[in-house]
Amino acid sequence: MGKRLALRAGDVVTIPPNVKHWHGAARDSWFSHLSVETNCQAGPAEWLEPVAEAEYNRLK
């Protein structure tokens, strides 16, 4: 499992091309996600599989 980031309102995260990642809220909070694609010539974003509940529950 990779690096976790604690985000605050207004934070911006830039994900480089071809980097698999996922996002979600902690168990005791909510999360709102806005995606902006800036390199449309390269094609659309590829939305991957959701995180399995068992994997999510292993997070601390």
N, CA, C and O atoms as a Maestro MAE file, in Angstrom:
{
 s_m_m2io_version
 :::
 2.0.0
}

f_m_ct {
 s_m_title
 :::
 protein
 m_atom[240] {
  # First column is atom index #
  i_m_mmod_type
  r_m_x_coord
  r_m_y_coord
  r_m_z_coord
  i_m_residue_number
  s_m_chain_name
  s_m_pdb_residue_name
  s_m_pdb_atom_name
  i_m_atomic_number
  :::
  1 25 0.845 -1.168 0.000 1 A "MET " " N  " 7
  2 3 0.000 0.000 0.000 1 A "MET " " CA " 6
  3 2 0.890 1.230 0.000 1 A "MET " " C  " 6
  4 15 1.924 1.258 0.667 1 A "MET " " O  " 8
  5 25 0.490 2.231 -0.740 2 A "GLY " " N  " 7
  6 3 1.299 3.429 -0.910 2 A "GLY " " CA " 6
  7 2 1.114 4.446 0.195 2 A "GLY " " C  " 6
  8 15 0.652 4.131 1.292 2 A "GLY " " O  " 8
  9 25 1.477 5.645 -0.114 3 A "LYS " " N  " 7
  10 3 1.443 6.763 0.828 3 A "LYS " " CA " 6
  11 2 0.018 7.279 1.001 3 A "LYS " " C  " 6
  12 15 -0.733 7.374 0.030 3 A "LYS " " O  " 8
  13 25 -0.349 7.606 2.219 4 A "ARG " " N  " 7
  14 3 -1.649 8.221 2.508 4 A "ARG " " CA " 6
  15 2 -1.445 9.702 2.761 4 A "ARG " " C  " 6
  16 15 -0.446 10.108 3.355 4 A "ARG " " O  " 8
  17 25 -2.392 10.503 2.311 5 A "LEU " " N  " 7
  18 3 -2.364 11.941 2.549 5 A "LEU " " CA " 6
  19 2 -3.603 12.352 3.318 5 A "LEU " " C  " 6
  20 15 -4.715 11.953 2.971 5 A "LEU " " O  " 8
  21 25 -3.422 13.143 4.354 6 A "ALA " " N  " 7
  22 3 -4.561 13.742 5.049 6 A "ALA " " CA " 6
  23 2 -4.806 15.087 4.387 6 A "ALA " " C  " 6
  24 15 -3.933 15.954 4.391 6 A "ALA " " O  " 8
  25 25 -5.991 15.261 3.820 7 A "LEU " " N  " 7
  26 3 -6.309 16.483 3.096 7 A "LEU " " CA " 6
  27 2 -7.214 17.393 3.907 7 A "LEU " " C  " 6
  28 15 -8.022 16.932 4.712 7 A "LEU " " O  " 8
  29 25 -7.068 18.670 3.687 8 A "ARG " " N  " 7
  30 3 -7.900 19.680 4.317 8 A "ARG " " CA " 6
  31 2 -8.683 20.403 3.220 8 A "ARG " " C  " 6
  32 15 -8.304 20.357 2.050 8 A "ARG " " O  " 8
  33 25 -9.752 21.056 3.591 9 A "ALA " " N  " 7
  34 3 -10.564 21.803 2.619 9 A "ALA " " CA " 6
  35 2 -9.670 22.728 1.806 9 A "ALA " " C  " 6
  36 15 -8.872 23.481 2.365 9 A "ALA " " O  " 8
  37 25 -9.806 22.671 0.486 10 A "GLY " " N  " 7
  38 3 -9.049 23.535 -0.406 10 A "GLY " " CA " 6
  39 2 -7.734 22.957 -0.882 10 A "GLY " " C  " 6
  40 15 -7.105 23.539 -1.766 10 A "GLY " " O  " 8
  41 25 -7.288 21.829 -0.332 11 A "ASP " " N  " 7
  42 3 -6.047 21.212 -0.790 11 A "ASP " " CA " 6
  43 2 -6.180 20.769 -2.242 11 A "ASP " " C  " 6
  44 15 -7.267 20.402 -2.688 11 A "ASP " " O  " 8
  45 25 -5.077 20.804 -2.970 12 A "VAL " " N  " 7
  46 3 -5.022 20.343 -4.345 12 A "VAL " " CA " 6
  47 2 -3.964 19.255 -4.435 12 A "VAL " " C  " 6
  48 15 -2.850 19.422 -3.938 12 A "VAL " " O  " 8
  49 25 -4.311 18.147 -5.066 13 A "VAL " " N  " 7
  50 3 -3.371 17.042 -5.261 13 A "VAL " " CA " 6
  51 2 -3.245 16.821 -6.757 13 A "VAL " " C  " 6
  52 15 -4.253 16.684 -7.452 13 A "VAL " " O  " 8
  53 25 -2.020 16.785 -7.259 14 A "THR " " N  " 7
  54 3 -1.775 16.529 -8.674 14 A "THR " " CA " 6
  55 2 -1.230 15.115 -8.819 14 A "THR " " C  " 6
  56 15 -0.222 14.759 -8.208 14 A "THR " " O  " 8
  57 25 -1.904 14.319 -9.630 15 A "ILE " " N  " 7
  58 3 -1.485 12.941 -9.867 15 A "ILE " " CA " 6
  59 2 -0.838 12.878 -11.247 15 A "ILE " " C  " 6
  60 15 -1.484 13.216 -12.240 15 A "ILE " " O  " 8
  61 25 0.420 12.453 -11.332 16 A "PRO " " N  " 7
  62 3 1.079 12.356 -12.640 16 A "PRO " " CA " 6
  63 2 0.409 11.305 -13.530 16 A "PRO " " C  " 6
  64 15 -0.279 10.415 -13.029 16 A "PRO " " O  " 8
  65 25 0.607 11.405 -14.841 17 A "PRO " " N  " 7
  66 3 0.054 10.399 -15.745 17 A "PRO " " CA " 6
  67 2 0.545 8.994 -15.400 17 A "PRO " " C  " 6
  68 15 1.671 8.818 -14.936 17 A "PRO " " O  " 8
  69 25 -0.300 8.010 -15.630 18 A "ASN " " N  " 7
  70 3 0.031 6.587 -15.465 18 A "ASN " " CA " 6
  71 2 0.352 6.183 -14.031 18 A "ASN " " C  " 6
  72 15 1.075 5.211 -13.811 18 A "ASN " " O  " 8
  73 25 -0.173 6.914 -13.057 19 A "VAL " " N  " 7
  74 3 0.003 6.556 -11.646 19 A "VAL " " CA " 6
  75 2 -1.344 6.066 -11.128 19 A "VAL " " C  " 6
  76 15 -2.312 6.825 -11.077 19 A "VAL " " O  " 8
  77 25 -1.399 4.789 -10.744 20 A "LYS " " N  " 7
  78 3 -2.633 4.231 -10.193 20 A "LYS " " CA " 6
  79 2 -2.793 4.745 -8.768 20 A "LYS " " C  " 6
  80 15 -1.860 4.685 -7.968 20 A "LYS " " O  " 8
  81 25 -3.981 5.250 -8.460 21 A "HIS " " N  " 7
  82 3 -4.237 5.787 -7.126 21 A "HIS " " CA " 6
  83 2 -5.716 5.637 -6.803 21 A "HIS " " C  " 6
  84 15 -6.527 5.366 -7.689 21 A "HIS " " O  " 8
  85 25 -6.057 5.811 -5.559 22 A "TRP " " N  " 7
  86 3 -7.459 5.807 -5.149 22 A "TRP " " CA " 6
  87 2 -7.648 6.882 -4.095 22 A "TRP " " C  " 6
  88 15 -6.685 7.390 -3.521 22 A "TRP " " O  " 8
  89 25 -8.889 7.216 -3.855 23 A "HIS " " N  " 7
  90 3 -9.194 8.272 -2.900 23 A "HIS " " CA " 6
  91 2 -10.477 7.929 -2.176 23 A "HIS " " C  " 6
  92 15 -11.359 7.257 -2.712 23 A "HIS " " O  " 8
  93 25 -10.560 8.402 -0.956 24 A "GLY " " N  " 7
  94 3 -11.760 8.149 -0.158 24 A "GLY " " CA " 6
  95 2 -11.624 8.753 1.216 24 A "GLY " " C  " 6
  96 15 -10.568 9.254 1.602 24 A "GLY " " O  " 8
  97 25 -12.706 8.694 1.934 25 A "ALA " " N  " 7
  98 3 -12.759 9.293 3.264 25 A "ALA " " CA " 6
  99 2 -12.294 8.305 4.327 25 A "ALA " " C  " 6
  100 15 -12.312 7.090 4.127 25 A "ALA " " O  " 8
  101 25 -11.883 8.853 5.447 26 A "ALA " " N  " 7
  102 3 -11.618 8.024 6.621 26 A "ALA " " CA " 6
  103 2 -12.958 7.522 7.155 26 A "ALA " " C  " 6
  104 15 -14.015 8.042 6.797 26 A "ALA " " O  " 8
  105 25 -12.901 6.520 8.003 27 A "ARG " " N  " 7
  106 3 -14.140 5.927 8.532 27 A "ARG " " CA " 6
  107 2 -15.040 6.938 9.240 27 A "ARG " " C  " 6
  108 15 -16.265 6.811 9.230 27 A "ARG " " O  " 8
  109 25 -14.406 7.955 9.861 28 A "ASP " " N  " 7
  110 3 -15.180 8.897 10.677 28 A "ASP " " CA " 6
  111 2 -15.364 10.265 10.009 28 A "ASP " " C  " 6
  112 15 -15.594 11.261 10.695 28 A "ASP " " O  " 8
  113 25 -15.264 10.317 8.676 29 A "SER " " N  " 7
  114 3 -15.434 11.594 7.989 29 A "SER " " CA " 6
  115 2 -16.055 11.387 6.610 29 A "SER " " C  " 6
  116 15 -16.337 10.256 6.214 29 A "SER " " O  " 8
  117 25 -16.264 12.465 5.895 30 A "TRP " " N  " 7
  118 3 -16.813 12.400 4.553 30 A "TRP " " CA " 6
  119 2 -15.788 12.951 3.584 30 A "TRP " " C  " 6
  120 15 -14.796 13.552 3.996 30 A "TRP " " O  " 8
  121 25 -16.020 12.751 2.311 31 A "PHE " " N  " 7
  122 3 -15.060 13.163 1.299 31 A "PHE " " CA " 6
  123 2 -15.803 13.580 0.039 31 A "PHE " " C  " 6
  124 15 -16.684 12.862 -0.434 31 A "PHE " " O  " 8
  125 25 -15.452 14.726 -0.498 32 A "SER " " N  " 7
  126 3 -16.007 15.183 -1.770 32 A "SER " " CA " 6
  127 2 -14.849 15.323 -2.745 32 A "SER " " C  " 6
  128 15 -13.810 15.883 -2.396 32 A "SER " " O  " 8
  129 25 -15.016 14.821 -3.961 33 A "HIS " " N  " 7
  130 3 -13.924 14.746 -4.920 33 A "HIS " " CA " 6
  131 2 -14.299 15.477 -6.194 33 A "HIS " " C  " 6
  132 15 -15.394 15.285 -6.724 33 A "HIS " " O  " 8
  133 25 -13.400 16.313 -6.689 34 A "LEU " " N  " 7
  134 3 -13.590 17.007 -7.953 34 A "LEU " " CA " 6
  135 2 -12.375 16.702 -8.816 34 A "LEU " " C  " 6
  136 15 -11.245 16.954 -8.400 34 A "LEU " " O  " 8
  137 25 -12.589 16.170 -9.994 35 A "SER " " N  " 7
  138 3 -11.500 15.821 -10.896 35 A "SER " " CA " 6
  139 2 -11.472 16.796 -12.061 35 A "SER " " C  " 6
  140 15 -12.500 17.055 -12.687 35 A "SER " " O  " 8
  141 25 -10.297 17.334 -12.349 36 A "VAL " " N  " 7
  142 3 -10.112 18.229 -13.484 36 A "VAL " " CA " 6
  143 2 -9.036 17.614 -14.375 36 A "VAL " " C  " 6
  144 15 -7.908 17.382 -13.939 36 A "VAL " " O  " 8
  145 25 -9.402 17.357 -15.618 37 A "GLU " " N  " 7
  146 3 -8.442 16.797 -16.564 37 A "GLU " " CA " 6
  147 2 -7.888 17.930 -17.417 37 A "GLU " " C  " 6
  148 15 -8.644 18.667 -18.048 37 A "GLU " " O  " 8
  149 25 -6.571 18.064 -17.433 38 A "THR " " N  " 7
  150 3 -5.960 19.182 -18.144 38 A "THR " " CA " 6
  151 2 -5.240 18.770 -19.419 38 A "THR " " C  " 6
  152 15 -4.793 19.636 -20.170 38 A "THR " " O  " 8
  153 25 -5.115 17.486 -19.683 39 A "ASN " " N  " 7
  154 3 -4.436 17.027 -20.893 39 A "ASN " " CA " 6
  155 2 -5.402 16.166 -21.706 39 A "ASN " " C  " 6
  156 15 -5.182 14.968 -21.880 39 A "ASN " " O  " 8
  157 25 -6.453 16.776 -22.192 40 A "CYS " " N  " 7
  158 3 -7.505 16.040 -22.895 40 A "CYS " " CA " 6
  159 2 -7.006 15.379 -24.180 40 A "CYS " " C  " 6
  160 15 -7.590 14.394 -24.630 40 A "CYS " " O  " 8
  161 25 -5.943 15.902 -24.770 41 A "GLN " " N  " 7
  162 3 -5.396 15.302 -25.986 41 A "GLN " " CA " 6
  163 2 -4.864 13.895 -25.719 41 A "GLN " " C  " 6
  164 15 -4.806 13.075 -26.635 41 A "GLN " " O  " 8
  165 25 -4.480 13.611 -24.497 42 A "ALA " " N  " 7
  166 3 -3.945 12.296 -24.132 42 A "ALA " " CA " 6
  167 2 -5.057 11.275 -23.918 42 A "ALA " " C  " 6
  168 15 -4.779 10.089 -23.742 42 A "ALA " " O  " 8
  169 25 -6.305 11.717 -23.931 43 A "GLY " " N  " 7
  170 3 -7.428 10.813 -23.706 43 A "GLY " " CA " 6
  171 2 -8.030 11.031 -22.342 43 A "GLY " " C  " 6
  172 15 -7.467 11.745 -21.512 43 A "GLY " " O  " 8
  173 25 -9.185 10.413 -22.104 44 A "PRO " " N  " 7
  174 3 -9.882 10.602 -20.831 44 A "PRO " " CA " 6
  175 2 -9.209 9.843 -19.682 44 A "PRO " " C  " 6
  176 15 -8.392 8.947 -19.894 44 A "PRO " " O  " 8
  177 25 -9.576 10.228 -18.476 45 A "ALA " " N  " 7
  178 3 -9.091 9.504 -17.291 45 A "ALA " " CA " 6
  179 2 -9.627 8.082 -17.317 45 A "ALA " " C  " 6
  180 15 -10.730 7.834 -17.802 45 A "ALA " " O  " 8
  181 25 -8.850 7.163 -16.798 46 A "GLU " " N  " 7
  182 3 -9.283 5.764 -16.683 46 A "GLU " " CA " 6
  183 2 -9.680 5.525 -15.239 46 A "GLU " " C  " 6
  184 15 -8.829 5.530 -14.350 46 A "GLU " " O  " 8
  185 25 -10.971 5.313 -14.997 47 A "TRP " " N  " 7
  186 3 -11.466 5.071 -13.648 47 A "TRP " " CA " 6
  187 2 -11.354 3.577 -13.375 47 A "TRP " " C  " 6
  188 15 -11.926 2.764 -14.101 47 A "TRP " " O  " 8
  189 25 -10.626 3.223 -12.345 48 A "LEU " " N  " 7
  190 3 -10.328 1.827 -12.028 48 A "LEU " " CA " 6
  191 2 -11.320 1.260 -11.024 48 A "LEU " " C  " 6
  192 15 -12.297 1.911 -10.652 48 A "LEU " " O  " 8
  193 25 -11.050 0.035 -10.593 49 A "GLU " " N  " 7
  194 3 -11.952 -0.681 -9.690 49 A "GLU " " CA " 6
  195 2 -12.030 0.009 -8.331 49 A "GLU " " C  " 6
  196 15 -11.065 0.639 -7.899 49 A "GLU " " O  " 8
  197 25 -13.170 -0.108 -7.656 50 A "PRO " " N  " 7
  198 3 -13.261 0.446 -6.302 50 A "PRO " " CA " 6
  199 2 -12.407 -0.376 -5.333 50 A "PRO " " C  " 6
  200 15 -12.097 -1.538 -5.594 50 A "PRO " " O  " 8
  201 25 -12.039 0.238 -4.227 51 A "VAL " " N  " 7
  202 3 -11.274 -0.466 -3.194 51 A "VAL " " CA " 6
  203 2 -12.215 -1.443 -2.498 51 A "VAL " " C  " 6
  204 15 -13.328 -1.082 -2.115 51 A "VAL " " O  " 8
  205 25 -11.761 -2.672 -2.339 52 A "ALA " " N  " 7
  206 3 -12.573 -3.685 -1.661 52 A "ALA " " CA " 6
  207 2 -12.750 -3.313 -0.189 52 A "ALA " " C  " 6
  208 15 -11.842 -2.757 0.428 52 A "ALA " " O  " 8
  209 25 -13.903 -3.616 0.360 53 A "GLU " " N  " 7
  210 3 -14.188 -3.270 1.753 53 A "GLU " " CA " 6
  211 2 -13.168 -3.896 2.704 53 A "GLU " " C  " 6
  212 15 -12.758 -3.254 3.671 53 A "GLU " " O  " 8
  213 25 -12.754 -5.126 2.447 54 A "ALA " " N  " 7
  214 3 -11.767 -5.789 3.314 54 A "ALA " " CA " 6
  215 2 -10.446 -5.027 3.297 54 A "ALA " " C  " 6
  216 15 -9.809 -4.869 4.338 54 A "ALA " " O  " 8
  217 25 -10.030 -4.552 2.119 55 A "GLU " " N  " 7
  218 3 -8.781 -3.781 2.025 55 A "GLU " " CA " 6
  219 2 -8.919 -2.446 2.756 55 A "GLU " " C  " 6
  220 15 -8.010 -2.030 3.474 55 A "GLU " " O  " 8
  221 25 -10.056 -1.777 2.573 56 A "TYR " " N  " 7
  222 3 -10.307 -0.498 3.240 56 A "TYR " " CA " 6
  223 2 -10.274 -0.684 4.753 56 A "TYR " " C  " 6
  224 15 -9.715 0.152 5.464 56 A "TYR " " O  " 8
  225 25 -10.861 -1.761 5.254 57 A "ASN " " N  " 7
  226 3 -10.922 -2.010 6.699 57 A "ASN " " CA " 6
  227 2 -9.556 -2.304 7.306 57 A "ASN " " C  " 6
  228 15 -9.398 -2.207 8.523 57 A "ASN " " O  " 8
  229 25 -8.556 -2.665 6.485 58 A "ARG " " N  " 7
  230 3 -7.205 -2.911 6.984 58 A "ARG " " CA " 6
  231 2 -6.457 -1.605 7.231 58 A "ARG " " C  " 6
  232 15 -5.430 -1.608 7.911 58 A "ARG " " O  " 8
  233 25 -6.950 -0.488 6.693 59 A "LEU " " N  " 7
  234 3 -6.279 0.796 6.889 59 A "LEU " " CA " 6
  235 2 -6.391 1.244 8.340 59 A "LEU " " C  " 6
  236 15 -7.382 0.967 9.016 59 A "LEU " " O  " 8
  237 25 -5.380 1.924 8.795 60 A "LYS " " N  " 7
  238 3 -5.382 2.422 10.164 60 A "LYS " " CA " 6
  239 2 -5.871 3.849 10.187 60 A "LYS " " C  " 6
  240 15 -5.948 4.458 11.253 60 A "LYS " " O  " 8
  :::
 }
 m_bond[239] {
  # First column is bond index #
  i_m_from
  i_m_to
  i_m_order
  :::
  1 1 2 1
  2 2 3 1
  3 3 4 2
  4 3 5 1
  5 5 6 1
  6 6 7 1
  7 7 8 2
  8 7 9 1
  9 9 10 1
  10 10 11 1
  11 11 12 2
  12 11 13 1
  13 13 14 1
  14 14 15 1
  15 15 16 2
  16 15 17 1
  17 17 18 1
  18 18 19 1
  19 19 20 2
  20 19 21 1
  21 21 22 1
  22 22 23 1
  23 23 24 2
  24 23 25 1
  25 25 26 1
  26 26 27 1
  27 27 28 2
  28 27 29 1
  29 29 30 1
  30 30 31 1
  31 31 32 2
  32 31 33 1
  33 33 34 1
  34 34 35 1
  35 35 36 2
  36 35 37 1
  37 37 38 1
  38 38 39 1
  39 39 40 2
  40 39 41 1
  41 41 42 1
  42 42 43 1
  43 43 44 2
  44 43 45 1
  45 45 46 1
  46 46 47 1
  47 47 48 2
  48 47 49 1
  49 49 50 1
  50 50 51 1
  51 51 52 2
  52 51 53 1
  53 53 54 1
  54 54 55 1
  55 55 56 2
  56 55 57 1
  57 57 58 1
  58 58 59 1
  59 59 60 2
  60 59 61 1
  61 61 62 1
  62 62 63 1
  63 63 64 2
  64 63 65 1
  65 65 66 1
  66 66 67 1
  67 67 68 2
  68 67 69 1
  69 69 70 1
  70 70 71 1
  71 71 72 2
  72 71 73 1
  73 73 74 1
  74 74 75 1
  75 75 76 2
  76 75 77 1
  77 77 78 1
  78 78 79 1
  79 79 80 2
  80 79 81 1
  81 81 82 1
  82 82 83 1
  83 83 84 2
  84 83 85 1
  85 85 86 1
  86 86 87 1
  87 87 88 2
  88 87 89 1
  89 89 90 1
  90 90 91 1
  91 91 92 2
  92 91 93 1
  93 93 94 1
  94 94 95 1
  95 95 96 2
  96 95 97 1
  97 97 98 1
  98 98 99 1
  99 99 100 2
  100 99 101 1
  101 101 102 1
  102 102 103 1
  103 103 104 2
  104 103 105 1
  105 105 106 1
  106 106 107 1
  107 107 108 2
  108 107 109 1
  109 109 110 1
  110 110 111 1
  111 111 112 2
  112 111 113 1
  113 113 114 1
  114 114 115 1
  115 115 116 2
  116 115 117 1
  117 117 118 1
  118 118 119 1
  119 119 120 2
  120 119 121 1
  121 121 122 1
  122 122 123 1
  123 123 124 2
  124 123 125 1
  125 125 126 1
  126 126 127 1
  127 127 128 2
  128 127 129 1
  129 129 130 1
  130 130 131 1
  131 131 132 2
  132 131 133 1
  133 133 134 1
  134 134 135 1
  135 135 136 2
  136 135 137 1
  137 137 138 1
  138 138 139 1
  139 139 140 2
  140 139 141 1
  141 141 142 1
  142 142 143 1
  143 143 144 2
  144 143 145 1
  145 145 146 1
  146 146 147 1
  147 147 148 2
  148 147 149 1
  149 149 150 1
  150 150 151 1
  151 151 152 2
  152 151 153 1
  153 153 154 1
  154 154 155 1
  155 155 156 2
  156 155 157 1
  157 157 158 1
  158 158 159 1
  159 159 160 2
  160 159 161 1
  161 161 162 1
  162 162 163 1
  163 163 164 2
  164 163 165 1
  165 165 166 1
  166 166 167 1
  167 167 168 2
  168 167 169 1
  169 169 170 1
  170 170 171 1
  171 171 172 2
  172 171 173 1
  173 173 174 1
  174 174 175 1
  175 175 176 2
  176 175 177 1
  177 177 178 1
  178 178 179 1
  179 179 180 2
  180 179 181 1
  181 181 182 1
  182 182 183 1
  183 183 184 2
  184 183 185 1
  185 185 186 1
  186 186 187 1
  187 187 188 2
  188 187 189 1
  189 189 190 1
  190 190 191 1
  191 191 192 2
  192 191 193 1
  193 193 194 1
  194 194 195 1
  195 195 196 2
  196 195 197 1
  197 197 198 1
  198 198 199 1
  199 199 200 2
  200 199 201 1
  201 201 202 1
  202 202 203 1
  203 203 204 2
  204 203 205 1
  205 205 206 1
  206 206 207 1
  207 207 208 2
  208 207 209 1
  209 209 210 1
  210 210 211 1
  211 211 212 2
  212 211 213 1
  213 213 214 1
  214 214 215 1
  215 215 216 2
  216 215 217 1
  217 217 218 1
  218 218 219 1
  219 219 220 2
  220 219 221 1
  221 221 222 1
  222 222 223 1
  223 223 224 2
  224 223 225 1
  225 225 226 1
  226 226 227 1
  227 227 228 2
  228 227 229 1
  229 229 230 1
  230 230 231 1
  231 231 232 2
  232 231 233 1
  233 233 234 1
  234 234 235 1
  235 235 236 2
  236 235 237 1
  237 237 238 1
  238 238 239 1
  239 239 240 2
  :::
 }
}
